[in-house]
Amino acid sequence: MGTEKYVHGPVATGECTFCHKQTGKHKFEAIENTGKLCAECHERLDTHKYVHAPVKQGKCFTCHDSHQSPNKYQLRAAGAELCFKCHDRSIMKGKFVHGPVAVGSCTTCHAVHQGDFPKLLRTTVNAVCFECHADKAEAFKNKKFTHAPVQKSCTACHDAHSGEYRYNFKADGSEELCLGCHKEKQTDINSATVKHKGLATEKKCLACHDPHVSDYVKQLTMQPADLCMSCHNREYGSGTTRVANMKAMLDANTDFHGPIKQKDCSGCHNTHGSKNFRILRENFPPVFYAGYNPENYKLCYMCHEKSLADDERTTKLTAFRNGDQNLHFVHVNKAVKGRTCRACHDAHATNNPRHVRDTVPFNAWKLPVGFEKTADGGRCLPGCHKQFAYDRKHAVKNQ
């Protein structure tokens, strides 16, 4: 007794009978309540909401040696080795181990006797994390949108001890982890026949979304349209599968379609994938000619009135009329060679009023539209027929 580095006070002073009550020569009372005995000198440590099991049971000697030890506080083992006498060592077996766990510093996060927070954490989960991850705490300040799991607990996504994924994620952090909660997106992505190539990048979901906080809706990393342009600032593919350089196209044109004005590409495109051409939200003919069927124009009819193409005569539905003759009806409403919307209009932007194109792809040829606007109508001279004119007030008789 008294030879180790750390010796219990009564042992160091030879006062064994302070703890062991003698009843006769070489006879002592059994110590039945070690917790009560320790509390005669030491402050009680079982008064808070959450109490460590050995403390609650009054079994101080589970962790402490009552006489001496090579470890501070007369602990029976050093650091995490003491914890692992009761707790499962497998919590640190993952490929990636949290720093405090890796160095055996359980007490960085946990109180050893009692506390006011579950799992004997020193404070709330996120506050404990921010004690080390101060960069995240600073980044989270004054942001408009916080991801729900972040508000709840960092451990919703991260394992506090170890894991098989980088950053101690509970699953692959670029997609699998996200889809564990966002199951409706998993369904959308799996069922999509036209895939958004952004989801095929190495970052996957994180190519567009910040998993913690953001100043933009849906945890986007940038304003939505700017985010789209950060990739669509170049041309992709070739031929019929070519995707234009949208940034250059929008920079070169001034008359924007409504969703573009609102910087809302997702108004027409489903960014997670679709069953429609160009990941569009609804049907839209990708060709010049198509027999008229309202189902083919569901995308346009999300905003525009269906009667725009159904009513042969009108004085209100559209400005594209010759007197009361609805010229949308004339062009679109044909059983076989109906002109689709894209035959005359660009869905993104042009330098002409009403998003009328300068030219339109007609197979390999860029067919000129030749549109000119007048005060009460206009005229066009496309490559497929002679010039026709229209006037809303005084109907033109075209030959």
Order of alpha helices (4+ residues) and beta strands (2+ residues): beta-alpha-beta-beta-alpha-beta-alpha-beta-alpha-beta-alpha-beta-alpha-alpha-beta-alpha-beta-alpha-alpha-beta-alpha-alpha-beta-alpha-alpha-beta-beta-alpha-beta-beta-beta-beta-beta-beta
